[in-house]
Amino acid sequence: MLGHDPVLPRVCDVALLCIEQLSLCGFQETSLTIRSFHDLPEQDRSALIAHIRAWRQANSGRPIYVGMRAQLRHASLNNKIWTADRMMGVARICSPEHAEWARDILRLIAKGVPDSTAGIAAAEALRVVDGQRQEFSPADVAAEVLQKRLSKDWGYRASASPAARLEAIRSARTWWWSEGRGEYSFEKIRQRIDQKGGRGN
C-alpha cells in the first residue's frame, strides 16, 4: 500500500541526500508517488543531474549562502522553505543581508498562502529570535489567529520576547471574555449567516 511500503534507497538516492545536506539546498521535490531520486522518470533524473552540475560549477569556491541563494531561485515551494530556513541560520552572523533576503522569501510565502501547509511551515521558520527558535503555546497560536482573522491588534508578534507575547495574550484574553465571546457566539454567527442568505448554500 502506498505510504506503507518501505523505501529502499539506492546509491543515487544517498548521493543526492549527501549533496543536499552538505550544500543545505533542496534540489528534489518529493511527493506521494515520487519519494526518492530513483523514482523520477529518466528524463527528469538527467535534468536534475545537469542542474546540480551547473549549480556546482557556478558556485564552487563561493560562500555556502551564495550557493543557497542561487538554488532558491529554482527550488520548489517546499524546498524554498527548507533552504531559506537554513540560510537564515548560516548567514545570520557572516552575511546579515543574505539572512534578511531568506527571511523575505519566507515572509512572501507565509503571506501568499497563509492557510496552506507551506504557509504554516514558512511562518514557523520565521519564529526565530536571536538565532533561537521559540516555543509556542496554544495561547500564542490563538492570539495570532484572532489578530489575523478579526483584524484586531493586541500587540502580539511572533518574533517578540516571551514577556511581550504574554502581555499581548493577556490583552486578547481580556477582550475575548469582555466582548468577543458574546460577539462571536455560535448564535450570533448563525444569525449573520442567515442575514446574508447563507442558509442552505
N, C-alpha and C positions, 0 to 999 in steps of 0.2 A: 504493500500500500504506500502511496505517495506520502512522504513525511515520516514514514517509519522505517523505510529501507536504510540500511547502513551505507554511508558514503565511504567508498574505498578510494582513497586518494592515490593518484599516480604521480610519477616523478614530476611531470609538468605542473600538476596542482601544487605540490610542495615548493617547486621553484618559484611560481608566481606568488605564493604566500610569503616566501622569504623576501622577494623583491618588494612587496607591499609593506612588510613590517620594517624593513631596513630603510626604505625611502619615505615611509609614513604617508604614502599616496595610495588611494584606492583606484585600481585600474579596471577591475572586472565587476560588473553588476551581477548579483545573484538573484534568483527567483525560485519559485516552487519547482520549476522544471529544469532550470539551469543552476545547479548548485556548485559545480566545480568547473575548472577550466576545460577539462576533457569532455564536458557535456556540450560545449559550444560546437556549432557546425564548423567544419574545416575552414571555410572561408572567413568566419568570424575569428577563429583562433589565429589564422595567418595575419589578419588585420590588426589584432591586438598585439601580437608579437612585433609587427612592424612599427606600431605606435610606441611601444615601450623602448625599442631600439632607438628610434628617432628622439624620444624624450631623453634617454640616457646620453646620447651624443650631444644634444643641445645643452644639457645641464651638468655634465660631468665636470667636476672641479669647482662648481659653484656651491654656495651655502645651501644646506638642505631646504630651507624655507623658500628659496628661489625656485627650486625644482617643484616644490609642493604648489607654489602659486601657478607655475606653468601647467601642472596637471589639473588644477582646479578648473581651468577654462574648458577642459574636455570631459570632466567627470560627470557621471550620472548624479541625480539629485542625492541619493543616499551616500554615494562616495564623496560628494561635495561636503556633506555634513561631517563625515568621518575624517576627511582630510583637513578641513578647516578647523575642527575641534583640536586636532593635534598640532596644527600650525600655530594656533594661539599660544599653546604651551611652549613650543620650540622657539618661537620668535619673540616671546614676551620680554626677555632681557636684552638679547643681541640686536633685535630689529623691531622696535615697537610699531613702526609703520606697517610692517608686514602682519603683525598680530592684529592691528586695527583693521587692516584690509580683510583678514579672515573673519573678524567679528562682523564686518559689514555684509559679507556673504551670508553668514548665519542669520543676521537681522532680516535681510531680504527674504530668506526662506521662511523664517518664523512669521513674518508679517504677511507674506504672499499666500501661504497655505496654513493658517494658524490651527485649524481643526484636524489637519491630517497627521498621520504618523510622522511624516518628515518634518512638519512644522513643529510638532511637540518635541521631536528629537533635537531640532535646531535651537529651540527655546531652552531646553535642558542644557545644551552645550554652552549657552551664553551665561549660565548661572555660575559664574566664577568670580571670586573676589580675592585680589592679591594672589592669584595663581592657585587658590584652593577652592575646590568645588564645595558648595554649601549643602547642608542637609535641609530638606524642606518638609514641613509637616502638612497634613491635610488642611489646616487653617491657612497656611501660606497659599496653597492652591485655591482654596475657596475665595480668599481676599482678591487674588489676582483675577480669577474668573469673573467675580462680581464687578470689579472695576471695568473690565473689558465689555462685559455683556450689558451693563446698565449705564455705561458712560459716566461713571462717578469716579471721584478720585479721593481716596483716603490717604494718599501718600505712599501706597505700597509700591516698592520697587524690588524686583528680584535680586538686584545687584547691591542692595543696601545691607547695612550691618544687621546682625540678628536683633539688636535692640531697636533699631529703626523699623524693621519689619514687624516686630512685636507690637510696637506702638500703632502702626497702621492697621494691624489685625484687630487691635482693641477698638479702634475707631470704626472699622467695618462692623464689628460685632455689636457695638452700641447702636449704630444705625439700624441694623437688622432687627434688634429687639424693640426699638422705639418706633420704627416706621416700616422697615422692609417686609417683615413677616405678615403685616396687615395688607400692605400694598400688593404683595406678590403671593397671596394665599391662592390655593387651588380654585377657590370660588371666584376670586377676582379675575384670575387668568381665564377661567371658563367664560365669565361674563364678557371679557374683552373679545374672546374668540367669537362668541355668539353675535356681538355687535358688529363684527367685521364680516359676518356671514360665513364664518369658517366651519360651522357645524355640518358634519356630513361630507365635507370636502376632503 
